[in-house]
């Protein structure tokens, strides 16, 4: 027993040392060359050694075994010796591919062949950095700020320049910096935040973010702050039609606008990764749809592509939001006036109808409803579908697992086979939705799928994806 205990400890110490050695290599590749490393979609950027080990162990939820840093570290070393152009590399998938295909081939030879197309030297991702402005600095606004700051890298891509808000008090700047620094759900900001009172700005990991006070979109002259040709992300949800949202375009310095809510009328509603074809050079207003629409559309597309969907019903168990009341009070909408932390609240959702804007082939085939539940974050969509083809639990799950690992939807759909996961385990998920495979039900051509989604962070990642599409930020992804 004593020998086995020592064996476990020695193994841990060795793996910890390798993870520690990986940290500076990952950081240098990211900051100096714009190379973003991950393990089955779990980013390794700004991770400490324990975070790197956890990311490796996560792979066991998808694969039969976890990936060891003993296997991935030599590949990382080989990657660091190449002169790669900016790219995204999934070190986990690359490691598994090497184990399956190398057949005695050296790590250096394998990596050289796999990444030959990118071994062309470091080049700027964009001709010049693109300015980004947040209109609103609430739940989604602050998460978008975290993501943009995290992805600053060498500063040659997207730059968060300002956040526009209404001034709340004399210590407004201090309070907003504090809310960015600390989050009760998503934890502390990973980095250093301070304020610059002279500039009325928050400085986060070296990014100077102007806090601009305004009561109306068209009244701001962004060029006066050195901001021009910017993409503005309106996360207030106050204006959703072309006339209202178009007021942002009257402000000097704004080129395009993204709305973080369902758009009305003819505003294109984009679910990143699904209907990006709607992005056109002559269109300046876009909607990123809703968190629920982003969660269900990729899965619905995948299922429809393979099995066909005749009709179905979407039920969402959605975490409560700031729109609801902490305790019973007046609310203009039915039931939402009742205490959010104490009740399940039946309400409507437009997600089922919104699906048709991203997937016209499903128009009129889905109904939907929602239950607001007493949790502050992470929701679940239940897809009750009648298919054109019969299938089985094994076939359907295997198909969705493969889609999550290697397909055009691999950045939108995640997959878990853990029998113990609950909603809090998905806080911070960067995917639009996560298929809970052990909950899948199939009876001939009828199926029920359960899809978890972080309705705050996962959705924010989808918004960033749309933003990157708008500016032409196309970073190759391997394998």
ZITA-V394665 format. One record per residue. RES is the residue in one letter. D_FIRST is the distance of its C-alpha to the first C-alpha in whole Angstrom. Layout:
BEGIN
res d_first
RES D_FIRST
RES D_FIRST
END
This chain:
BEGIN
res d_first
X 0
X 4
X 5
X 5
X 6
X 9
X 10
X 11
X 13
X 14
X 15
X 17
X 19
X 20
X 21
X 23
X 25
X 26
X 27
X 29
X 31
X 32
X 34
X 37
X 37
X 37
X 40
X 42
X 42
X 43
X 46
X 47
X 48
X 47
X 44
X 42
X 39
X 36
X 34
X 35
X 37
X 35
X 37
X 35
X 38
X 37
X 34
X 31
X 28
X 26
X 29
X 29
X 25
X 26
X 29
X 27
X 25
X 28
X 29
X 27
X 29
X 32
X 30
X 27
X 25
X 25
X 26
X 24
X 26
X 25
X 28
X 30
X 30
X 32
X 35
X 35
X 36
X 38
X 40
X 41
X 43
X 45
X 48
X 48
X 50
X 49
X 47
X 44
X 41
X 38
X 35
X 33
X 36
X 36
X 33
X 33
X 36
X 35
X 32
X 35
X 38
X 37
X 37
X 36
X 38
X 37
X 36
X 40
X 42
X 40
X 41
X 44
X 45
X 44
X 45
X 48
X 51
X 49
X 49
X 53
X 52
X 52
X 55
X 56
X 55
X 58
X 61
X 61
X 58
X 59
X 60
X 58
X 60
X 58
X 61
X 59
X 55
X 54
X 51
X 51
X 53
X 50
X 48
X 50
X 50
X 47
X 46
X 49
X 48
X 45
X 47
X 49
X 47
X 50
X 53
X 55
X 54
X 55
X 55
X 55
X 59
X 59
X 59
X 62
X 62
X 64
X 64
X 63
X 63
X 64
X 60
X 60
X 58
X 55
X 54
X 54
X 52
X 50
X 49
X 48
X 46
X 44
X 44
X 42
X 41
X 40
X 39
X 40
X 42
X 40
X 42
X 45
X 48
X 51
X 55
X 58
X 61
X 64
X 63
X 62
X 59
X 55
X 53
X 50
X 48
X 51
X 53
X 56
X 57
X 60
X 60
X 64
X 66
X 68
X 69
X 70
X 69
X 72
X 73
X 70
X 71
X 68
X 70
X 71
X 67
X 67
X 65
X 67
X 66
X 63
X 61
X 61
X 59
X 60
X 57
X 60
X 61
X 64
X 66
X 65
X 69
X 70
X 73
X 70
X 68
X 70
X 71
X 69
X 70
X 73
X 71
X 72
X 69
X 67
X 67
X 65
X 63
X 60
X 60
X 57
X 58
X 60
X 63
X 66
X 69
X 69
X 66
X 64
X 60
X 58
X 54
X 53
X 52
X 54
X 58
X 58
X 61
X 63
X 63
X 66
X 68
X 70
X 68
X 67
X 66
X 62
X 60
X 56
X 57
X 54
X 51
X 51
X 53
X 51
X 48
X 49
X 52
X 49
X 48
X 51
X 52
X 49
X 50
X 54
X 54
X 52
X 53
X 56
X 56
X 59
X 58
X 56
X 55
X 53
X 51
X 49
X 47
X 48
X 47
X 50
X 52
X 54
X 57
X 56
X 56
X 54
X 56
X 59
X 61
X 64
X 63
X 66
X 64
X 63
X 60
X 58
X 60
X 57
X 54
X 52
X 48
X 49
X 51
X 50
X 54
X 55
X 57
X 58
X 57
X 59
X 56
X 57
X 61
X 59
X 58
X 61
X 62
X 59
X 59
X 62
X 62
X 60
X 63
X 64
X 61
X 58
X 59
X 56
X 56
X 53
X 51
X 51
X 47
X 46
X 44
X 45
X 43
X 42
X 44
X 44
X 47
X 47
X 49
X 51
X 52
X 55
X 54
X 57
X 54
X 52
X 48
X 45
X 42
X 40
X 43
X 44
X 40
X 40
X 43
X 42
X 39
X 41
X 43
X 41
X 39
X 42
X 46
X 49
X 47
X 43
X 44
X 45
X 43
X 39
X 37
X 34
X 32
X 30
X 30
X 29
X 32
X 34
X 37
X 36
X 33
X 36
X 38
X 39
X 39
X 41
X 42
X 45
X 43
X 40
X 40
X 38
X 37
X 35
X 38
X 41
X 43
X 46
X 49
X 51
X 52
X 51
X 48
X 47
X 45
X 43
X 43
X 41
X 43
X 43
X 46
X 46
X 44
X 44
X 48
X 48
X 47
X 49
X 52
X 51
X 51
X 55
X 55
X 54
X 56
X 59
X 59
X 58
X 55
X 54
X 50
X 49
X 46
X 43
X 42
END
